[in-house]
């Protein structure tokens, strides 16, 4: 059986910006820095596609595990398992 849809399938409301948040991404958010162990929330920036996590994890919180290039490794718990996501800092929000 062939897979239907792509990465952003069924995310019309989940990956939508509010009316007042539309426009360019601020450079401070794009280049924000985190240290290992910082707690972060996964909040996708729909206008930046690179470094975006799978939409199932939207709204989850986790801890920074390390850095991989420009992106960060975020450790989250999903159904009792620990998972590592590689996420660009524009999609992260400090807790």
C-alpha positions as CSV (number, residue, x, y, z in Angstrom):
1,X,0.0,0.0,0.0
2,X,1.3,3.4,-0.9
3,X,1.7,6.1,1.7
4,X,-0.7,9.0,1.4
5,X,0.3,12.6,2.0
6,X,3.6,14.0,3.2
7,X,5.3,15.5,6.2
8,X,2.8,18.3,6.9
9,X,-0.3,16.2,6.3
10,X,-3.3,17.1,8.5
11,X,-1.6,20.1,10.1
12,X,-3.7,22.9,8.8
13,X,-4.4,24.3,12.3
14,X,-1.4,22.9,14.1
15,X,1.2,24.6,11.9
16,X,-0.7,27.9,11.4
17,X,0.4,31.3,12.6
18,X,-1.9,33.7,14.4
19,X,-3.0,36.8,12.5
20,X,-0.7,39.1,14.4
21,X,2.3,36.8,14.2
22,X,2.5,36.6,10.4
23,X,5.5,38.0,8.6
24,X,9.2,37.7,8.9
25,X,10.9,35.7,11.6
26,X,12.9,37.8,14.1
27,X,16.7,37.2,13.9
28,X,16.9,36.9,17.7
29,X,14.6,33.9,17.6
30,X,16.4,32.4,14.6
31,X,19.9,32.7,16.3
32,X,18.9,32.0,19.9
33,X,21.4,30.0,22.0
34,X,20.7,27.2,24.5
35,X,22.9,25.4,26.9
36,X,22.9,21.6,27.7
37,X,20.2,20.8,30.2
38,X,17.9,23.8,29.3
39,X,14.2,23.1,29.3
40,X,12.5,24.0,26.0
41,X,9.1,23.8,24.5
42,X,8.6,22.6,20.9
43,X,6.7,25.4,19.1
44,X,7.0,25.2,15.3
45,X,7.7,28.2,13.1
46,X,5.7,27.3,10.0
47,X,7.6,29.7,7.7
48,X,10.9,27.9,8.3
49,X,10.9,24.4,7.0
50,X,14.5,23.3,7.7
51,X,15.1,21.7,11.1
52,X,11.4,21.2,11.8
53,X,10.4,18.2,14.0
54,X,7.6,15.8,13.1
55,X,4.2,17.5,13.9
56,X,3.2,14.8,16.3
57,X,5.6,16.3,18.9
58,X,4.1,19.9,18.6
59,X,3.7,21.4,22.1
60,X,5.8,18.9,23.9
61,X,8.6,20.0,26.2
62,X,12.0,18.5,26.7
63,X,15.6,19.1,27.6
64,X,18.6,20.1,25.4
65,X,20.9,17.2,25.1
66,X,23.6,18.7,22.8
67,X,24.2,20.5,19.6
68,X,24.5,19.1,16.0
69,X,25.5,21.7,13.5
70,X,23.1,24.7,13.8
71,X,20.4,22.5,15.4
72,X,20.0,21.2,18.9
73,X,19.3,17.6,20.1
74,X,16.2,17.7,22.3
75,X,15.4,14.8,24.6
76,X,11.6,14.2,25.0
77,X,9.5,11.4,26.4
78,X,6.9,9.8,24.1
79,X,4.8,7.0,25.4
80,X,7.3,6.0,28.0
81,X,10.3,6.1,25.7
82,X,13.0,8.7,25.5
83,X,13.4,10.1,22.0
84,X,15.9,12.5,20.6
85,X,14.8,15.1,18.1
86,X,17.1,17.3,16.0
87,X,15.5,20.7,16.0
88,X,16.5,24.2,14.6
89,X,16.4,26.9,17.4
90,X,13.7,28.8,15.6
91,X,11.3,26.0,16.5
92,X,12.2,26.1,20.2
93,X,10.9,28.3,23.1
94,X,12.6,28.6,26.4
95,X,10.6,27.4,29.5
